[in-house]
Amino acid sequence: MISDWLQRVGSSIPRGFSRYFILETLKKKPCTGKEIIDTAVSQSGGKWKPSPGLIYPLLGRLLDDGLIEETRDGKYQITKKGRIVSEDLEALDKIVKNQLDVIFRMGNVGKFVAMDLIERMSTIGNSLSSNMPHMTKEETQRYRRFLESELRKIDASSEKRPQGKEIKVN
């Protein structure tokens, strides 16, 4: 079961990742669509080769959403709105990583729970990534407060458990 899950997850880029990758790439410097593709290939060691059929329509949607803009020389650059969305995604990423760290410390049960959580978070993350430009500031802040609240609960729970003890599964 887990090996099937890992094979499925490991064999492709998660939905919504390309959008985030483009924003992160453009935070560093303005790029053409081809430069974005070349960056993806280079950074992945050739394991991810996004097609122009993926990148250019996505650039069009990011333009429509006001997250990027086209420069006079035909490159794309991130907008202020795009930076805000990217920073929100980074904050959520940190929260999720902290939660996963606690879960992985719980031994075998934690690992099973973590695998399920990763799959669920991927689905939620994809939905959030797709809808983030359409969310109001209030909705984004409410979602952030929810995630922070859940993280505090996990932190409190892990503080009650003695350090170094793993939960054993029979």
ChimeraX commands (.cxc) that place a marker at each C-alpha (Angstrom):
marker #1 position 0.00,0.00,0.00 radius 0.5
marker #1 position 2.67,2.53,1.04 radius 0.5
marker #1 position 4.94,1.56,-1.85 radius 0.5
marker #1 position 2.03,2.13,-4.26 radius 0.5
marker #1 position 1.44,5.53,-2.71 radius 0.5
marker #1 position 5.12,6.47,-2.90 radius 0.5
marker #1 position 5.32,5.33,-6.50 radius 0.5
marker #1 position 2.25,7.40,-7.42 radius 0.5
marker #1 position 3.45,10.49,-5.54 radius 0.5
marker #1 position 7.09,10.11,-6.56 radius 0.5
marker #1 position 6.34,9.58,-10.21 radius 0.5
marker #1 position 4.81,12.98,-10.93 radius 0.5
marker #1 position 4.82,16.58,-9.86 radius 0.5
marker #1 position 1.87,17.36,-7.56 radius 0.5
marker #1 position -0.96,19.37,-9.03 radius 0.5
marker #1 position -0.48,23.05,-8.25 radius 0.5
marker #1 position 3.29,22.73,-7.86 radius 0.5
marker #1 position 4.01,24.29,-11.27 radius 0.5
marker #1 position 2.19,27.47,-10.32 radius 0.5
marker #1 position 4.19,27.77,-7.09 radius 0.5
marker #1 position 7.44,26.94,-8.92 radius 0.5
marker #1 position 6.86,29.72,-11.46 radius 0.5
marker #1 position 6.19,32.27,-8.72 radius 0.5
marker #1 position 9.31,31.20,-6.80 radius 0.5
marker #1 position 11.43,31.34,-9.96 radius 0.5
marker #1 position 10.17,34.81,-10.85 radius 0.5
marker #1 position 10.86,36.05,-7.31 radius 0.5
marker #1 position 14.57,35.64,-8.12 radius 0.5
marker #1 position 14.54,37.41,-11.50 radius 0.5
marker #1 position 12.34,38.04,-14.55 radius 0.5
marker #1 position 12.37,35.10,-17.00 radius 0.5
marker #1 position 10.93,33.98,-20.31 radius 0.5
marker #1 position 8.79,30.87,-20.48 radius 0.5
marker #1 position 11.74,28.94,-21.91 radius 0.5
marker #1 position 13.98,30.09,-19.06 radius 0.5
marker #1 position 11.40,28.84,-16.57 radius 0.5
marker #1 position 11.35,25.45,-18.28 radius 0.5
marker #1 position 15.17,25.34,-18.38 radius 0.5
marker #1 position 15.32,26.23,-14.66 radius 0.5
marker #1 position 12.92,23.37,-13.82 radius 0.5
marker #1 position 14.99,20.89,-15.82 radius 0.5
marker #1 position 18.23,22.13,-14.27 radius 0.5
marker #1 position 16.99,22.18,-10.66 radius 0.5
marker #1 position 15.43,18.72,-10.93 radius 0.5
marker #1 position 18.50,17.19,-12.53 radius 0.5
marker #1 position 16.45,16.46,-15.63 radius 0.5
marker #1 position 13.73,14.54,-13.76 radius 0.5
marker #1 position 11.07,17.20,-14.37 radius 0.5
marker #1 position 10.73,18.60,-17.87 radius 0.5
marker #1 position 7.59,20.75,-17.95 radius 0.5
marker #1 position 6.25,21.17,-21.45 radius 0.5
marker #1 position 5.49,24.49,-23.11 radius 0.5
marker #1 position 1.87,23.24,-23.14 radius 0.5
marker #1 position 1.94,23.35,-19.32 radius 0.5
marker #1 position 4.01,26.48,-18.73 radius 0.5
marker #1 position 2.58,28.97,-21.24 radius 0.5
marker #1 position -1.13,28.49,-20.38 radius 0.5
marker #1 position -0.17,28.68,-16.70 radius 0.5
marker #1 position 1.71,31.93,-17.34 radius 0.5
marker #1 position -1.47,33.23,-18.99 radius 0.5
marker #1 position -3.55,32.35,-15.92 radius 0.5
marker #1 position -0.98,33.97,-13.61 radius 0.5
marker #1 position -1.15,37.10,-15.79 radius 0.5
marker #1 position -4.97,37.07,-15.65 radius 0.5
marker #1 position -4.84,36.69,-11.85 radius 0.5
marker #1 position -2.45,39.65,-11.57 radius 0.5
marker #1 position 0.27,37.55,-9.94 radius 0.5
marker #1 position 2.80,38.23,-12.71 radius 0.5
marker #1 position 3.22,40.78,-15.48 radius 0.5
marker #1 position 5.04,40.83,-18.79 radius 0.5
marker #1 position 7.99,43.18,-19.23 radius 0.5
marker #1 position 8.81,45.10,-22.40 radius 0.5
marker #1 position 11.51,42.59,-23.32 radius 0.5
marker #1 position 9.06,39.66,-23.25 radius 0.5
marker #1 position 10.00,38.31,-19.84 radius 0.5
marker #1 position 7.67,37.71,-16.94 radius 0.5
marker #1 position 8.10,39.20,-13.48 radius 0.5
marker #1 position 6.25,38.68,-10.24 radius 0.5
marker #1 position 3.91,41.43,-9.03 radius 0.5
marker #1 position 3.36,42.66,-5.49 radius 0.5
marker #1 position 0.19,40.54,-5.36 radius 0.5
marker #1 position 2.19,37.53,-6.57 radius 0.5
marker #1 position 4.77,38.05,-3.81 radius 0.5
marker #1 position 2.02,38.15,-1.19 radius 0.5
marker #1 position 0.54,34.87,-2.48 radius 0.5
marker #1 position 4.01,33.30,-2.56 radius 0.5
marker #1 position 4.75,34.42,1.01 radius 0.5
marker #1 position 1.41,33.01,2.20 radius 0.5
marker #1 position 2.28,29.66,0.61 radius 0.5
marker #1 position 5.71,29.73,2.29 radius 0.5
marker #1 position 4.08,30.35,5.69 radius 0.5
marker #1 position 1.70,27.41,5.15 radius 0.5
marker #1 position 4.65,25.26,4.05 radius 0.5
marker #1 position 6.47,25.97,7.33 radius 0.5
marker #1 position 3.39,25.09,9.38 radius 0.5
marker #1 position 2.91,21.79,7.53 radius 0.5
marker #1 position 6.62,20.90,7.88 radius 0.5
marker #1 position 6.44,21.50,11.64 radius 0.5
marker #1 position 3.35,19.31,11.90 radius 0.5
marker #1 position 4.96,16.53,9.89 radius 0.5
marker #1 position 8.10,16.69,12.03 radius 0.5
marker #1 position 6.02,16.02,15.16 radius 0.5
marker #1 position 4.12,13.18,13.48 radius 0.5
marker #1 position 7.29,11.47,12.20 radius 0.5
marker #1 position 8.64,11.45,15.77 radius 0.5
marker #1 position 5.71,9.25,16.80 radius 0.5
marker #1 position 7.27,6.06,15.42 radius 0.5
marker #1 position 5.45,3.63,13.15 radius 0.5
marker #1 position 1.98,4.93,13.92 radius 0.5
marker #1 position 3.18,8.46,13.22 radius 0.5
marker #1 position 4.68,7.41,9.90 radius 0.5
marker #1 position 1.40,5.84,8.78 radius 0.5
marker #1 position -0.54,8.91,9.88 radius 0.5
marker #1 position 2.02,11.13,8.15 radius 0.5
marker #1 position 1.64,9.31,4.84 radius 0.5
marker #1 position -2.11,9.77,5.01 radius 0.5
marker #1 position -1.68,13.40,6.06 radius 0.5
marker #1 position 0.72,14.11,3.21 radius 0.5
marker #1 position -1.81,12.81,0.69 radius 0.5
marker #1 position -4.61,14.85,2.27 radius 0.5
marker #1 position -2.45,17.98,2.53 radius 0.5
marker #1 position -1.49,17.60,-1.11 radius 0.5
marker #1 position -5.15,17.65,-2.06 radius 0.5
marker #1 position -5.86,20.61,0.22 radius 0.5
marker #1 position -2.75,22.42,-0.96 radius 0.5
marker #1 position -3.70,21.98,-4.59 radius 0.5
marker #1 position -7.15,23.34,-3.92 radius 0.5
marker #1 position -5.76,26.25,-1.92 radius 0.5
marker #1 position -3.11,27.02,-4.52 radius 0.5
marker #1 position -5.73,27.09,-7.26 radius 0.5
marker #1 position -8.12,29.26,-5.24 radius 0.5
marker #1 position -5.67,31.55,-3.41 radius 0.5
marker #1 position -5.96,34.40,-5.92 radius 0.5
marker #1 position -9.73,34.35,-5.49 radius 0.5
marker #1 position -9.70,34.28,-1.68 radius 0.5
marker #1 position -10.26,37.48,0.22 radius 0.5
marker #1 position -7.64,38.68,2.66 radius 0.5
marker #1 position -10.04,37.76,5.48 radius 0.5
marker #1 position -10.45,34.19,4.17 radius 0.5
marker #1 position -6.69,33.80,3.85 radius 0.5
marker #1 position -6.13,35.08,7.40 radius 0.5
marker #1 position -8.87,32.83,8.77 radius 0.5
marker #1 position -7.27,29.79,7.10 radius 0.5
marker #1 position -3.86,30.79,8.47 radius 0.5
marker #1 position -5.28,31.15,12.00 radius 0.5
marker #1 position -6.85,27.69,11.71 radius 0.5
marker #1 position -3.55,26.10,10.66 radius 0.5
marker #1 position -1.64,27.91,13.41 radius 0.5
marker #1 position -4.21,26.74,15.97 radius 0.5
marker #1 position -3.81,23.14,14.81 radius 0.5
marker #1 position -0.03,23.44,15.03 radius 0.5
marker #1 position -0.27,24.74,18.63 radius 0.5
marker #1 position -2.44,21.71,19.51 radius 0.5
marker #1 position 0.18,19.34,18.05 radius 0.5
marker #1 position 2.97,21.17,19.89 radius 0.5
marker #1 position 1.06,20.96,23.18 radius 0.5
marker #1 position 0.38,17.27,22.65 radius 0.5
marker #1 position 4.03,16.49,21.91 radius 0.5
marker #1 position 5.18,18.39,25.03 radius 0.5
marker #1 position 3.05,16.11,27.23 radius 0.5
marker #1 position 4.69,12.95,25.86 radius 0.5
marker #1 position 8.12,11.98,27.34 radius 0.5
marker #1 position 10.99,12.71,24.94 radius 0.5
marker #1 position 12.65,9.84,23.12 radius 0.5
marker #1 position 9.75,7.40,23.51 radius 0.5
marker #1 position 8.23,5.96,20.37 radius 0.5
marker #1 position 4.74,4.57,20.14 radius 0.5
marker #1 position 4.97,0.85,19.42 radius 0.5
marker #1 position 2.54,-0.95,17.16 radius 0.5
marker #1 position 1.80,-4.62,17.84 radius 0.5
marker link #1:1,2 radius 0.2
marker link #1:2,3 radius 0.2
marker link #1:3,4 radius 0.2
marker link #1:4,5 radius 0.2
marker link #1:5,6 radius 0.2
marker link #1:6,7 radius 0.2
marker link #1:7,8 radius 0.2
marker link #1:8,9 radius 0.2
marker link #1:9,10 radius 0.2
marker link #1:10,11 radius 0.2
marker link #1:11,12 radius 0.2
marker link #1:12,13 radius 0.2
marker link #1:13,14 radius 0.2
marker link #1:14,15 radius 0.2
marker link #1:15,16 radius 0.2
marker link #1:16,17 radius 0.2
marker link #1:17,18 radius 0.2
marker link #1:18,19 radius 0.2
marker link #1:19,20 radius 0.2
marker link #1:20,21 radius 0.2
marker link #1:21,22 radius 0.2
marker link #1:22,23 radius 0.2
marker link #1:23,24 radius 0.2
marker link #1:24,25 radius 0.2
marker link #1:25,26 radius 0.2
marker link #1:26,27 radius 0.2
marker link #1:27,28 radius 0.2
marker link #1:28,29 radius 0.2
marker link #1:29,30 radius 0.2
marker link #1:30,31 radius 0.2
marker link #1:31,32 radius 0.2
marker link #1:32,33 radius 0.2
marker link #1:33,34 radius 0.2
marker link #1:34,35 radius 0.2
marker link #1:35,36 radius 0.2
marker link #1:36,37 radius 0.2
marker link #1:37,38 radius 0.2
marker link #1:38,39 radius 0.2
marker link #1:39,40 radius 0.2
marker link #1:40,41 radius 0.2
marker link #1:41,42 radius 0.2
marker link #1:42,43 radius 0.2
marker link #1:43,44 radius 0.2
marker link #1:44,45 radius 0.2
marker link #1:45,46 radius 0.2
marker link #1:46,47 radius 0.2
marker link #1:47,48 radius 0.2
marker link #1:48,49 radius 0.2
marker link #1:49,50 radius 0.2
marker link #1:50,51 radius 0.2
marker link #1:51,52 radius 0.2
marker link #1:52,53 radius 0.2
marker link #1:53,54 radius 0.2
marker link #1:54,55 radius 0.2
marker link #1:55,56 radius 0.2
marker link #1:56,57 radius 0.2
marker link #1:57,58 radius 0.2
marker link #1:58,59 radius 0.2
marker link #1:59,60 radius 0.2
marker link #1:60,61 radius 0.2
marker link #1:61,62 radius 0.2
marker link #1:62,63 radius 0.2
marker link #1:63,64 radius 0.2
marker link #1:64,65 radius 0.2
marker link #1:65,66 radius 0.2
marker link #1:66,67 radius 0.2
marker link #1:67,68 radius 0.2
marker link #1:68,69 radius 0.2
marker link #1:69,70 radius 0.2
marker link #1:70,71 radius 0.2
marker link #1:71,72 radius 0.2
marker link #1:72,73 radius 0.2
marker link #1:73,74 radius 0.2
marker link #1:74,75 radius 0.2
marker link #1:75,76 radius 0.2
marker link #1:76,77 radius 0.2
marker link #1:77,78 radius 0.2
marker link #1:78,79 radius 0.2
marker link #1:79,80 radius 0.2
marker link #1:80,81 radius 0.2
marker link #1:81,82 radius 0.2
marker link #1:82,83 radius 0.2
marker link #1:83,84 radius 0.2
marker link #1:84,85 radius 0.2
marker link #1:85,86 radius 0.2
marker link #1:86,87 radius 0.2
marker link #1:87,88 radius 0.2
marker link #1:88,89 radius 0.2
marker link #1:89,90 radius 0.2
marker link #1:90,91 radius 0.2
marker link #1:91,92 radius 0.2
marker link #1:92,93 radius 0.2
marker link #1:93,94 radius 0.2
marker link #1:94,95 radius 0.2
marker link #1:95,96 radius 0.2
marker link #1:96,97 radius 0.2
marker link #1:97,98 radius 0.2
marker link #1:98,99 radius 0.2
marker link #1:99,100 radius 0.2
marker link #1:100,101 radius 0.2
marker link #1:101,102 radius 0.2
marker link #1:102,103 radius 0.2
marker link #1:103,104 radius 0.2
marker link #1:104,105 radius 0.2
marker link #1:105,106 radius 0.2
marker link #1:106,107 radius 0.2
marker link #1:107,108 radius 0.2
marker link #1:108,109 radius 0.2
marker link #1:109,110 radius 0.2
marker link #1:110,111 radius 0.2
marker link #1:111,112 radius 0.2
marker link #1:112,113 radius 0.2
marker link #1:113,114 radius 0.2
marker link #1:114,115 radius 0.2
marker link #1:115,116 radius 0.2
marker link #1:116,117 radius 0.2
marker link #1:117,118 radius 0.2
marker link #1:118,119 radius 0.2
marker link #1:119,120 radius 0.2
marker link #1:120,121 radius 0.2
marker link #1:121,122 radius 0.2
marker link #1:122,123 radius 0.2
marker link #1:123,124 radius 0.2
marker link #1:124,125 radius 0.2
marker link #1:125,126 radius 0.2
marker link #1:126,127 radius 0.2
marker link #1:127,128 radius 0.2
marker link #1:128,129 radius 0.2
marker link #1:129,130 radius 0.2
marker link #1:130,131 radius 0.2
marker link #1:131,132 radius 0.2
marker link #1:132,133 radius 0.2
marker link #1:133,134 radius 0.2
marker link #1:134,135 radius 0.2
marker link #1:135,136 radius 0.2
marker link #1:136,137 radius 0.2
marker link #1:137,138 radius 0.2
marker link #1:138,139 radius 0.2
marker link #1:139,140 radius 0.2
marker link #1:140,141 radius 0.2
marker link #1:141,142 radius 0.2
marker link #1:142,143 radius 0.2
marker link #1:143,144 radius 0.2
marker link #1:144,145 radius 0.2
marker link #1:145,146 radius 0.2
marker link #1:146,147 radius 0.2
marker link #1:147,148 radius 0.2
marker link #1:148,149 radius 0.2
marker link #1:149,150 radius 0.2
marker link #1:150,151 radius 0.2
marker link #1:151,152 radius 0.2
marker link #1:152,153 radius 0.2
marker link #1:153,154 radius 0.2
marker link #1:154,155 radius 0.2
marker link #1:155,156 radius 0.2
marker link #1:156,157 radius 0.2
marker link #1:157,158 radius 0.2
marker link #1:158,159 radius 0.2
marker link #1:159,160 radius 0.2
marker link #1:160,161 radius 0.2
marker link #1:161,162 radius 0.2
marker link #1:162,163 radius 0.2
marker link #1:163,164 radius 0.2
marker link #1:164,165 radius 0.2
marker link #1:165,166 radius 0.2
marker link #1:166,167 radius 0.2
marker link #1:167,168 radius 0.2
marker link #1:168,169 radius 0.2
marker link #1:169,170 radius 0.2
view
